[in-house]
Amino acid sequence: MKKRLFAIVACVVLVAVIGICFAACNHKNDYNELEMPAYEDLEVPDYSDLQIPKDFKFGAICLHGEESTYDKNFIDAIKKAITDLGLSVKDNLILKTNIAETTACYTAARDLADQGCKVIFADSFGHEPFMVQAANEFPNVQFCHATGTNAHNEKYKDSTGNVDETTTIPSNFHNAFASIYEGRYLAGVVAGMKLKDMIDNNQIKDNQKDANGNVKVGYVGAFTYAEVISGYTSWFLGVRSVVPNTVMEVSFTGSWYDVTREKTSAEYLINKGCALISQHADSMGAPSACEEAGVPNVSYNGSTIEACPETFLVSSRIDWTPYIKYIIAQTVKKEAIDDDWLGTIATGSVVLTNLNADTVAEGTLKKIVELRKQLAEGTLHVFDTETFTVGNEKVTSHMFEGKEVVKDGYFHESEEISAPYFDLRIDGITLANEIYEATDNWSPNKK
């Protein structure tokens, strides 16, 4: 009788535990998404006849591992490209993660070349000088670098503009980027529509407006580089296309990946009254701060909806799959790789995640699809000079490397080189701090 009673009790307990676990799992996925359709006029190359040797090796160098949303985005794209081309991740990919922007990158690149990699790809801006160094030593290997700026130069030029006459840029070194400022603009429109919905429903608090009645939003950035300036400005212009009386404050962390600093910056901005937050930094720091505070968030490089179902709106990202396929195909065919490749909406390189159906404003998806088409067709320009001022004056001219980039009524971003070079400080945006290199002496608002 006791055994029978024990068995019954045990079964009841087991069922209860299973029920709790099931409920917990369901809670994790307790969200609804609006699927973002692929762009309707994608330019998709045909690689069906590409004959890739079975022993082909692709080498990849990443600044961090998959704990970083930035690096995970690259790693996922590399694996997908390799699989789509009929190769094996296990046999044809050599992946090196947590490679610092130091001579460690050069060492990693040399090792990949010695292991027989025909193409070596690095994902972080600071990897560039070390990739150039390795490319000069291995002329029969293609070295491709994301976010860099030197492939079009004859001699290496550092981030401050100093030229190293002793370092030549070889023909087997290449840069690549994408017009992600267009993706950030679209994500900004999503945020703007959310902000307008909050205004219409009297959800904006008094401390979330400045003295002039402008609604405040915030942005967590890594460094005060043109890449980040271009990104936060395009996002801000997207927001302001919906809510013109918007102002923004930016807090820099001095690191591409620092959970604590990113969360601290987001908390600083939230405490300053920012009603909505976005980011150009690679951890869950800012999104988690927003989820804890109940502040809507636009993340970067991937959806955070599972961890932040109450506040996540959308994320923009670069899909590197088309570029990885391209450089593998060109290498196999022994054809030239573009010195400076630019991915676009049309190439499938600039994408948005699915939208959070529970948090975005009504009509958002339809609006984003319409604007995406206009951007791709060139009838809408992110940096239209009618939409912003600098020092309360309209921008009529700006030079980049001796070339005029303001013409036809807009700033021509990423046309002279693929990497962003929009570095104007437009009105309506204030910087809590400015950081150009890594530092231990940091605070979210220290000038």
C-alpha positions as CSV (number, residue, x, y, z in Angstrom):
1,M,0.0,0.0,0.0
2,K,2.8,2.4,0.9
3,K,4.6,1.6,-2.4
4,R,1.4,2.2,-4.3
5,L,0.8,5.5,-2.5
6,F,4.4,6.5,-3.1
7,A,4.1,5.8,-6.8
8,I,0.9,7.9,-7.0
9,V,2.6,10.8,-5.2
10,A,5.6,10.5,-7.4
11,C,3.5,10.6,-10.6
12,V,1.7,13.7,-9.3
13,V,5.0,15.4,-8.6
14,L,6.4,14.5,-11.9
15,V,3.4,15.8,-13.8
16,A,3.6,19.0,-11.8
17,V,7.3,19.5,-12.6
18,I,6.7,18.8,-16.3
19,G,3.9,21.3,-16.2
20,I,6.1,24.0,-14.6
21,C,8.9,23.4,-17.1
22,F,6.5,23.5,-20.0
23,A,5.0,26.7,-18.8
24,A,8.5,28.2,-18.3
25,C,9.5,27.2,-21.9
26,N,6.3,28.6,-23.2
27,H,6.9,31.9,-21.3
28,K,10.3,32.2,-23.0
29,N,8.6,32.1,-26.4
30,D,5.6,34.1,-25.4
31,Y,5.8,36.7,-28.1
32,N,4.4,37.4,-31.6
33,E,6.3,38.4,-34.7
34,L,5.5,40.2,-37.9
35,E,7.6,38.6,-40.6
36,M,9.7,41.0,-42.6
37,P,9.4,39.9,-46.2
38,A,12.5,39.7,-48.4
39,Y,13.1,42.5,-50.8
40,E,11.1,41.8,-53.9
41,D,13.8,42.6,-56.5
42,L,16.8,40.8,-55.0
43,E,19.9,40.5,-57.2
44,V,20.8,36.8,-56.6
45,P,23.9,35.4,-58.5
46,D,23.6,31.8,-59.8
47,Y,26.3,29.6,-58.3
48,S,24.7,26.3,-59.3
49,D,27.5,25.5,-61.8
50,L,30.4,26.5,-59.4
51,Q,32.8,23.6,-59.0
52,I,34.5,23.9,-55.6
53,P,37.4,21.5,-54.8
54,K,36.6,19.3,-51.9
55,D,39.8,20.4,-50.0
56,F,38.9,24.1,-50.3
57,K,39.6,26.0,-47.1
58,F,38.0,29.2,-45.9
59,G,39.6,31.0,-42.9
60,A,37.7,33.4,-40.7
61,I,39.0,35.7,-37.9
62,C,36.4,37.1,-35.5
63,L,37.0,39.7,-32.7
64,H,34.8,37.8,-30.3
65,G,32.8,34.6,-30.2
66,E,29.1,34.0,-30.6
67,E,28.4,35.7,-27.3
68,S,28.8,39.0,-29.3
69,T,25.8,39.8,-31.5
70,Y,28.2,41.4,-33.9
71,D,30.4,38.4,-34.3
72,K,27.6,35.9,-34.2
73,N,26.1,37.7,-37.2
74,F,29.3,37.1,-39.2
75,I,29.7,33.5,-38.0
76,D,26.1,32.6,-38.9
77,A,26.6,34.2,-42.4
78,I,29.8,32.4,-43.0
79,K,28.4,29.0,-42.1
80,K,25.3,29.6,-44.2
81,A,27.3,30.7,-47.2
82,I,29.5,27.6,-47.0
83,T,26.6,25.3,-46.6
84,D,24.6,26.9,-49.4
85,L,27.6,26.4,-51.7
86,G,27.6,22.7,-50.9
87,L,30.6,22.8,-48.6
88,S,31.0,21.5,-45.1
89,V,31.5,23.7,-42.1
90,K,33.5,20.9,-40.4
91,D,35.8,20.2,-43.4
92,N,36.0,23.5,-45.3
93,L,35.9,26.2,-42.6
94,I,38.6,27.1,-40.1
95,L,37.2,29.6,-37.6
96,K,39.3,31.6,-35.2
97,T,37.4,33.6,-32.5
98,N,38.4,36.1,-29.8
99,I,41.2,37.4,-31.9
100,A,42.2,40.9,-30.7
101,E,42.9,43.9,-32.9
102,T,46.6,43.4,-32.3
103,T,49.4,41.3,-33.7
104,A,47.3,38.3,-32.6
105,C,45.3,39.0,-35.9
106,Y,48.5,38.8,-37.9
107,T,49.5,35.5,-36.2
108,A,46.0,34.1,-36.8
109,A,46.1,35.1,-40.5
110,R,49.5,33.5,-41.0
111,D,48.3,30.3,-39.4
112,L,45.2,30.1,-41.6
113,A,47.4,30.7,-44.7
114,D,49.8,28.0,-43.6
115,Q,46.8,25.6,-43.1
116,G,45.9,26.1,-46.8
117,C,43.1,28.6,-46.7
118,K,42.5,30.2,-50.1
119,V,40.4,33.1,-48.6
120,I,40.9,34.7,-45.2
121,F,38.2,37.0,-43.9
122,A,38.4,39.3,-40.8
123,D,35.4,41.0,-39.2
124,S,36.6,43.9,-37.2
125,F,37.9,47.4,-38.1
126,G,41.1,47.1,-36.0
127,H,42.1,43.9,-37.8
128,E,43.0,45.8,-41.0
129,P,46.7,46.6,-40.6
130,F,47.5,43.1,-39.6
131,M,45.5,41.7,-42.5
132,V,47.4,44.0,-44.8
133,Q,50.7,42.7,-43.3
134,A,49.7,39.1,-43.9
135,A,48.4,39.8,-47.4
136,N,51.8,41.2,-48.4
137,E,53.4,38.0,-47.2
138,F,51.0,35.6,-48.9
139,P,50.3,37.0,-52.4
140,N,48.4,33.8,-53.5
141,V,45.8,34.0,-50.8
142,Q,42.9,36.5,-50.8
143,F,42.5,38.6,-47.7
144,C,39.1,40.2,-47.3
145,H,38.3,42.6,-44.5
146,A,35.0,43.9,-43.3
147,T,34.5,47.6,-42.4
148,G,38.0,48.6,-43.5
149,T,39.1,51.7,-45.5
150,N,42.5,50.9,-47.2
151,A,41.8,48.6,-50.2
152,H,41.5,51.6,-52.5
153,N,44.8,53.2,-51.3
154,E,48.3,52.6,-52.6
155,K,49.9,52.9,-49.1
156,Y,48.4,52.1,-45.7
157,K,46.6,55.0,-44.0
158,D,45.6,54.8,-40.3
159,S,42.4,56.0,-38.8
160,T,43.9,59.5,-38.1
161,G,44.9,59.9,-41.7
162,N,48.6,59.3,-41.3
163,V,50.2,57.5,-44.3
164,D,52.7,54.7,-43.7
165,E,54.9,54.9,-46.8
166,T,56.6,51.6,-46.0
167,T,53.4,49.6,-46.2
168,T,51.9,48.9,-49.7
169,I,48.3,47.8,-50.1
170,P,48.6,44.6,-52.2
171,S,46.1,43.5,-54.9
172,N,45.0,40.5,-52.9
173,F,43.7,42.7,-50.1
174,H,40.0,43.7,-50.2
175,N,37.5,45.7,-48.2
176,A,33.7,45.2,-47.9
177,F,30.8,46.9,-46.2
178,A,27.1,47.5,-46.8
179,S,24.7,50.5,-46.9
180,I,23.6,49.7,-43.3
181,Y,22.8,53.3,-42.8
182,E,19.7,52.6,-44.9
183,G,18.8,49.7,-42.5
184,R,19.3,51.9,-39.5
185,Y,17.1,54.6,-41.1
186,L,14.3,52.0,-41.5
187,A,14.8,50.8,-37.9
188,G,14.5,54.5,-36.9
189,V,11.2,54.8,-38.7
190,V,10.0,51.8,-36.7
191,A,11.1,53.6,-33.5
192,G,9.5,56.9,-34.7
193,M,6.2,55.2,-35.3
194,K,6.4,53.7,-31.8
195,L,7.2,57.1,-30.4
196,K,4.3,58.7,-32.1
197,D,2.0,56.0,-30.8
198,M,3.3,56.7,-27.3
199,I,2.7,60.4,-27.8
200,D,-0.8,59.8,-29.1
201,N,-1.6,57.6,-26.1
202,N,-0.2,60.1,-23.6
203,Q,2.6,57.7,-22.5
204,I,5.4,60.3,-22.7
205,K,6.3,61.5,-19.2
206,D,7.3,65.1,-18.4
207,N,11.0,64.1,-17.9
208,Q,11.0,62.5,-21.3
209,K,10.8,66.0,-22.9
210,D,13.3,68.8,-23.0
211,A,12.6,72.4,-22.1
212,N,11.3,73.1,-25.6
213,G,8.9,70.1,-25.6
214,N,11.0,67.9,-27.8
215,V,10.8,64.2,-27.0
216,K,14.1,62.6,-25.9
217,V,15.6,59.4,-27.3
218,G,19.0,57.8,-26.6
219,Y,21.7,55.9,-28.3
220,V,24.5,53.7,-27.0
221,G,27.6,53.8,-29.3
222,A,31.0,52.2,-29.2
223,F,33.4,54.8,-30.5
224,T,33.1,58.3,-31.9
225,Y,34.0,57.1,-35.4
226,A,32.4,58.0,-38.7
227,E,30.9,54.5,-38.8
228,V,29.0,55.1,-35.6
229,I,28.2,58.7,-36.3
230,S,26.7,57.6,-39.7
231,G,24.7,54.9,-37.9
232,Y,23.2,57.0,-35.1
233,T,22.5,59.9,-37.4
234,S,20.6,57.7,-39.9
235,W,18.6,56.1,-37.1
236,F,17.8,59.6,-35.7
237,L,16.7,60.9,-39.1
238,G,14.4,57.8,-39.4
239,V,12.9,58.6,-36.0
240,R,12.5,62.3,-36.8
241,S,10.9,61.6,-40.2
242,V,7.9,60.5,-38.1
243,V,8.3,62.7,-35.0
244,P,10.0,65.9,-36.1
245,N,10.3,67.3,-32.5
246,T,12.7,64.6,-31.4
247,V,16.2,65.1,-29.8
248,M,18.8,62.5,-29.0
249,E,21.7,62.0,-26.6
250,V,24.5,59.5,-27.4
251,S,26.7,57.8,-24.8
252,F,29.9,56.0,-26.0
253,T,31.3,53.0,-24.2
254,G,34.9,52.9,-25.6
255,S,34.5,49.2,-26.6
256,W,32.7,47.2,-29.2
257,Y,31.6,44.7,-26.6
258,D,31.3,45.5,-23.0
259,V,28.1,44.3,-21.3
260,T,28.6,46.4,-18.2
261,R,29.4,49.7,-19.9
262,E,26.6,49.2,-22.5
263,K,24.1,48.6,-19.8
264,T,25.4,51.5,-17.7
265,S,25.2,53.9,-20.7
266,A,21.6,52.7,-21.4
267,E,20.6,53.3,-17.8
268,Y,22.2,56.7,-17.8
269,L,20.2,57.6,-20.9
270,I,17.0,56.2,-19.4
271,N,17.5,58.1,-16.2
272,K,18.0,61.3,-18.3
273,G,14.5,60.7,-19.6
274,C,15.1,59.0,-23.0
275,A,11.8,57.4,-24.0
276,L,13.4,55.0,-26.5
277,I,16.9,53.6,-26.9
278,S,18.9,52.2,-29.8
279,Q,22.6,51.1,-30.0
280,H,25.7,50.5,-32.1
281,A,27.4,48.1,-29.6
282,D,27.5,44.3,-29.5
283,S,26.2,42.9,-26.3
284,M,22.8,42.5,-24.5
285,G,23.7,45.3,-22.1
286,A,21.5,48.0,-23.6
287,P,18.5,45.7,-24.4
288,S,18.5,44.2,-21.0
289,A,18.5,47.6,-19.3
290,C,15.6,48.6,-21.5
291,E,13.7,45.5,-20.7
292,E,14.2,46.0,-16.9
293,A,13.0,49.7,-17.2
294,G,10.2,49.0,-19.7
295,V,11.7,51.3,-22.3
296,P,11.3,50.4,-26.0
297,N,14.5,49.3,-27.7
298,V,15.9,48.9,-31.2
299,S,18.8,46.5,-31.1
300,Y,21.5,45.8,-33.7
301,N,22.8,42.7,-35.5
302,G,19.9,40.4,-34.4
303,S,16.6,40.1,-32.7
304,T,16.5,40.2,-28.9
305,I,12.8,39.4,-28.7
306,E,13.3,36.2,-26.7
307,A,15.2,38.0,-23.9
308,C,13.3,41.2,-24.2
309,P,9.7,40.5,-25.4
310,E,8.2,43.5,-23.7
311,T,10.5,46.2,-25.2
312,F,12.2,44.9,-28.4
313,L,10.9,46.5,-31.6
314,V,13.2,45.6,-34.4
315,S,16.8,45.2,-35.3
316,S,18.8,46.1,-38.5
317,R,21.8,44.1,-39.5
318,I,24.2,43.3,-42.4
319,D,23.7,39.9,-43.9
320,W,27.2,38.9,-45.0
321,T,26.1,35.7,-46.7
322,P,26.1,37.3,-50.2
323,Y,29.6,38.6,-49.8
324,I,31.0,35.4,-48.4
325,K,29.6,33.4,-51.4
326,Y,30.9,36.0,-53.8
327,I,34.5,35.9,-52.5
328,I,34.6,32.1,-52.5
329,A,33.2,32.0,-56.0
330,Q,35.6,34.6,-57.3
331,T,38.6,32.8,-55.7
332,V,37.5,29.4,-57.1
333,K,37.0,30.9,-60.6
334,K,40.3,32.7,-60.3
335,E,38.6,36.0,-61.1
336,A,39.2,39.3,-59.4
337,I,37.5,40.3,-56.2
338,D,36.3,43.9,-56.0
339,D,38.8,46.1,-54.1
340,D,35.9,47.7,-52.2
341,W,32.6,45.8,-52.3
342,L,29.3,47.4,-51.1
343,G,26.3,45.4,-50.2
344,T,22.9,46.9,-50.5
345,I,19.2,46.2,-50.0
346,A,19.1,44.8,-53.5
347,T,22.0,42.4,-52.9
348,G,20.2,41.1,-49.8
349,S,22.9,42.5,-47.5
350,V,20.9,45.2,-45.7
351,V,18.0,43.5,-43.8
352,L,15.7,44.0,-40.8
353,T,14.6,41.3,-38.4
354,N,11.0,40.4,-37.9
355,L,9.1,43.0,-36.0
356,N,7.7,42.5,-32.5
357,A,4.0,42.4,-33.2
358,D,3.2,43.2,-29.5
359,T,5.3,46.4,-29.3
360,V,5.4,48.1,-32.7
361,A,2.8,50.6,-33.8
362,E,0.0,49.6,-36.1
363,G,0.9,49.9,-39.8
364,T,4.6,49.7,-39.2
365,L,5.4,46.8,-41.4
366,K,3.5,48.2,-44.4
367,K,5.3,51.5,-44.1
368,I,8.8,49.9,-43.8
369,V,8.3,47.8,-46.9
370,E,7.2,50.9,-48.8
371,L,10.2,52.9,-47.7
372,R,12.7,50.1,-48.3
373,K,11.6,50.0,-51.9
374,Q,12.1,53.7,-52.2
375,L,15.6,53.5,-50.8
376,A,16.5,50.6,-53.1
377,E,15.2,52.5,-56.1
378,G,17.0,55.7,-55.2
379,T,13.8,57.8,-54.8
380,L,14.5,58.3,-51.1
381,H,17.8,59.3,-49.6
382,V,18.7,58.9,-45.9
383,F,20.9,62.0,-45.8
384,D,18.7,64.4,-47.7
385,T,20.0,67.8,-46.8
386,E,16.5,69.1,-46.5
387,T,16.0,67.0,-43.4
388,F,18.9,68.2,-41.2
389,T,21.1,71.2,-40.4
390,V,24.6,71.7,-38.9
391,G,24.9,74.8,-36.8
392,N,21.4,75.8,-37.8
393,E,22.5,76.0,-41.5
394,K,21.8,73.7,-44.4
395,V,24.7,71.6,-45.6
396,T,25.6,72.5,-49.2
397,S,29.2,71.0,-49.4
398,H,31.3,68.4,-47.7
399,M,34.6,66.9,-48.9
400,F,35.9,63.3,-48.4
401,E,39.4,62.6,-49.6
402,G,39.3,65.6,-51.9
403,K,36.0,64.7,-53.4
404,E,32.6,66.5,-53.1
405,V,30.1,64.1,-51.5
406,V,27.1,66.5,-51.1
407,K,25.4,66.9,-54.4
408,D,21.9,66.4,-55.9
409,G,20.5,67.5,-52.6
410,Y,21.9,64.7,-50.4
411,F,25.1,63.4,-48.8
412,H,26.4,60.5,-50.9
413,E,27.3,58.0,-48.2
414,S,29.4,54.9,-48.9
415,E,29.9,55.7,-52.6
416,E,33.5,56.8,-52.6
417,I,34.5,53.8,-50.4
418,S,32.2,51.2,-48.9
419,A,32.9,52.1,-45.3
420,P,30.8,55.0,-43.9
421,Y,32.3,58.4,-43.9
422,F,29.4,60.6,-42.8
423,D,30.9,62.4,-39.8
424,L,28.7,65.6,-39.6
425,R,27.5,66.6,-36.1
426,I,23.9,67.5,-37.0
427,D,21.6,69.7,-34.9
428,G,19.3,67.8,-32.4
429,I,22.0,65.3,-31.3
430,T,24.1,65.8,-28.2
431,L,27.1,63.7,-27.1
432,A,27.3,62.7,-23.5
433,N,31.0,61.8,-24.0
434,E,33.4,61.3,-26.9
435,I,35.7,58.3,-27.1
436,Y,38.1,57.5,-30.0
437,E,40.1,54.7,-28.4
438,A,39.8,52.1,-25.7
439,T,40.2,53.6,-22.2
440,D,40.0,52.3,-18.6
441,N,39.0,55.8,-17.3
442,W,35.3,55.8,-18.4
443,S,31.9,57.0,-17.4
444,P,28.8,57.3,-19.6
445,N,28.9,61.1,-19.6
446,K,32.5,62.0,-19.1
447,K,33.7,64.4,-21.8
